[in-house]
Amino acid sequence: MDNIFIFIKILILLWSINLTPVLLAFFFEKKWDTPLDRGMLFIDGKPFLGNHKTTRGALGGIMAGILVGLVTGISLWVALLAGIMSMLGDMFNSFIKRRFRMLEGADFPVMDQFLEGAFPFVILAPAYALSFTSQFSLIIVFVISAYWGGLFLTRILRTKPFAGYSRKLRSKIRFREWRACETIDYPFHPIINIERTLYYHWFMKTVFRVAGLYEKGKKNALDLKLRKLRFEFDTLPRAFDNYTILFISDLHLDCMEGLTQKTQDIVEKLTPDLCIMGGDYRTESWGSFSKALFHLKNLLDHIQPRHGIYAVLGNHDCLEMVNPLKEKNVTFLVNDSTSIEKDGERIWIAGVDDPYYFEGQDLMETFDTIPDNNFTIFVAHTPGIYQETAAFAPQLYLCGHTHAGQIQLPYFGPVITHSNVPKKMVQGKWSYKGMQGYTSSGLGTSGIPVRFGCRGEVVLITLKRICKQIH
């Protein structure tokens, strides 16, 4: 029994040392990632270790060993030296890979795990009087488990999931995509998203039902409003005076029966010049999005703008939703921009990837092709990046995400908005440093299908040109 506990402690030690550099790279990305070899070349003219072996990772692995030692009762010096030896094994492996001209980050099955797991036994074997058989068994278990962990890292977090993938390949984003979008058929999917399931579908629904408010809240959620707005600009091209934009955000059409039909009844009476959708087409933040696509495609059949439909992604959405909606002539702006031409003049529509959950926005890339001093409408799922966006001076910022709280209390306002912005930006019109903005209360609901104190809305915006005032 004592041997089993020793084996478990050793494996936990090795796993922690091995995993820590990966976690540090995941969370901190380019921060403090100074290469250990400082760019030094070996006598063969190839990198000594390469940029993937960083001071941050090496020190992190060693510190992880010390901390695990303190928790598990492993001697401080044994844990420290084991961490150092493991990192030396990792470096030696990188040194070998560079000699064989292998790309940095490329797989070297078994060897990637073997040296990092075997080197520490120079310290661990005498410290615990481990036999050769025990050492061999521990190394085999470590190699197999670390190999499968590395496979997940390589095939999921460092690989583009499909051709035409439009985001920058970042481990943090890929993990969030995997959690939200690519585990639809995995039996453990509900487990890794269990906090949302328990909170919204069990706790919150129970609270509203017990209070006798659930059915009233659902009725409120279907009480949609057509909101007509007018925005005035002295920089608007003359050809776009009285130009109309249908703006719908946070559609969540699969959240409740009847929502799609209610929305169709509103939009089919409108003849906008342009349609912009502000993201969040699915109700859940994980699982299948097929039902949401079905409802959205049905709605799009009733929207016929003269100059097309443009859309951005929200925190509930998956990139895999983009291609099916192209069939409905929806153009997604994922850190991109496009111009709308009319009578020889033009305006620009710029849209970013979701800034809230996926944190995929790239404003430099988005505004890169827009000429200076051109009239620009900027679209993001959330108002949360208003300060950064103002530096690029768009005339109008359209967003949603907050649902206007979805539940508002008298005299207090929205209870939860999931957005760290001034209260005036949570819903309705606002302005910041000459940039006008509008935060929609959204169409559907998220989490629980109820509304109190605010209504879902379809927004019809009219752009109006005014004469510049001369003082």
Secondary structure, 3 states (H helix, E strand, C coil): CHHHHHHHHHHHHHHHHHHHHHHHHHHHCCCCCCECCCCCECCCCCECCCCCCEHHHHHHHHHHHHHHHHHHCCCHHHHHHHHHHHHHHHHHHHHHHHHCCCCCCCCCCCHHHHHHHHCCHHHHHHHHCCCHHHHHHHHHHHHHHHHHHHHHHHHHHCCCCCCCCCCCCCHHHHHHHHHHCCCCCCCCHHHHCHHHHHHHHHHHHHHHHHCCCHHHHHHHHCCCEEEEEEEEECCCCHHHCCEEEEEECCCCHHHCCCHHHHHHHHHCCCCCCEEEECCCCCCCCCCCCHHHHHHHHHHHCCCCCCCCEEECCCCCCCHHHHHHHHCCCEEECCCEEEEEEECCEEEEEEECCCCCCCCCCCHHHHHCCCCCCCCEEEECCCHHHHHHHHCCCCCEEEECCCHHHCEEECCCEECCCCCCCCHHHCCEEEEECCEEEEECCCCCCCCCCCCECCCCEEEEEEEEECCCCCC
